Amino acid sequence: MALDQEPFYRALSPGGGEEVPARVEHLVDDLFAIAAARSATTSAVLKLTADGLTQEEIAEELGITLKAVKSAMCNFRKKVRKARDRGKLTVPRYWAADRTLPGPKPAGDTR
């Protein structure tokens, strides 16, 4: 199941992806590079997530357990965090401040 970038552009762009900012294009490219190194199951889980399915629906669609879906997402998020922490993935600052997407804690944030 091949990943299509369009749902990611729509999900991550202000205005639903009609105009895709360069920072979103770069982020999606980086996320796809990380996803390309993952298993076919993880790619399928990511695609169906971008298509708006719940984790339960994804498990049913793929014929896998809910735990397998959660594990695939958890492992992908770990890879994304590692890439971000190593400076290989830049999450736009407003997302990090919003906590819409995981980002580094602001200076002085001890939570």
C-alpha positions as CSV (number, residue, x, y, z in Angstrom):
1,M,0.0,0.0,0.0
2,A,1.8,3.1,-1.3
3,L,1.7,6.3,0.7
4,D,0.3,9.4,-1.0
5,Q,1.5,12.8,0.1
6,E,-1.7,14.6,-0.6
7,P,-3.6,13.6,2.6
8,F,-0.5,14.7,4.6
9,Y,-0.4,18.1,2.9
10,R,-4.2,18.6,3.6
11,A,-3.8,17.5,7.2
12,L,-0.7,19.7,7.9
13,S,-1.4,22.8,5.9
14,P,-3.4,25.8,7.1
15,G,-6.6,26.0,5.0
16,G,-6.7,22.2,4.3
17,G,-3.9,22.0,1.8
18,E,-5.1,24.3,-0.9
19,E,-1.8,26.2,-0.6
20,V,1.0,24.1,0.8
21,P,3.7,26.2,2.5
22,A,7.3,25.2,1.8
23,R,7.9,24.2,5.4
24,V,5.0,21.7,5.1
25,E,6.4,20.3,1.9
26,H,9.8,19.8,3.6
27,L,8.2,18.3,6.7
28,V,6.2,15.8,4.6
29,D,9.2,14.9,2.5
30,D,11.2,14.2,5.7
31,L,8.3,12.2,7.2
32,F,8.1,10.1,4.0
33,A,11.8,9.4,4.1
34,I,11.3,8.1,7.6
35,A,8.2,6.1,6.6
36,A,10.1,4.6,3.6
37,A,12.4,2.8,6.0
38,R,9.5,1.2,7.9
39,S,7.7,-2.1,7.3
40,A,4.8,-2.5,4.8
41,T,2.4,-2.8,7.8
42,T,3.6,0.6,9.2
43,S,3.2,2.2,5.8
44,A,-0.3,0.8,5.5
45,V,-1.1,2.0,9.1
46,L,0.2,5.5,8.2
47,K,-1.7,5.7,5.0
48,L,-5.0,4.7,6.6
49,T,-4.4,7.1,9.5
50,A,-3.9,9.9,6.9
51,D,-7.1,8.8,5.2
52,G,-8.9,9.4,8.5
53,L,-9.6,5.9,9.8
54,T,-9.5,5.1,13.5
55,Q,-7.0,2.7,14.9
56,E,-9.8,0.1,15.4
57,E,-10.9,0.6,11.7
58,I,-7.3,0.2,10.6
59,A,-6.9,-3.0,12.6
60,E,-10.0,-4.4,11.0
61,E,-9.0,-3.3,7.5
62,L,-5.6,-4.8,7.7
63,G,-6.6,-7.9,9.6
64,I,-4.2,-7.2,12.4
65,T,-4.6,-6.6,16.1
66,L,-5.3,-3.2,17.6
67,K,-2.1,-3.6,19.6
68,A,-0.2,-4.1,16.3
69,V,-1.6,-0.8,15.0
70,K,-0.7,1.1,18.2
71,S,2.8,-0.4,18.1
72,A,3.3,0.6,14.5
73,M,2.3,4.2,15.3
74,C,4.4,4.3,18.5
75,N,7.5,3.0,16.7
76,F,7.0,5.6,13.9
77,R,6.6,8.4,16.4
78,K,9.8,7.3,18.1
79,K,11.7,7.5,14.8
80,V,10.2,10.9,14.1
81,R,11.2,12.2,17.6
82,K,14.8,10.8,17.1
83,A,15.1,12.5,13.8
84,R,13.8,15.8,15.3
85,D,16.1,15.5,18.3
86,R,19.1,14.9,15.9
87,G,18.2,17.9,13.8
88,K,17.2,15.9,10.8
89,L,13.6,16.9,11.0
90,T,12.3,20.4,11.5
91,V,8.9,20.8,13.0
92,P,7.5,24.3,12.4
93,R,7.8,26.3,15.6
94,Y,4.1,27.1,15.8
95,W,3.3,23.4,15.9
96,A,5.7,22.8,18.8
97,A,4.4,25.8,20.7
98,D,0.8,24.7,20.0
99,R,1.7,21.1,21.0
100,T,-0.3,20.1,17.9
101,L,2.7,18.0,16.9
102,P,5.5,16.9,19.2
103,G,8.2,19.5,19.5
104,P,11.0,20.5,21.8
105,K,9.9,22.0,25.1
106,P,10.1,25.8,25.2
107,A,13.0,27.2,27.3
108,G,12.1,27.1,31.0
109,D,9.3,24.4,30.5
110,T,10.0,21.8,33.1
111,R,6.8,19.7,32.5
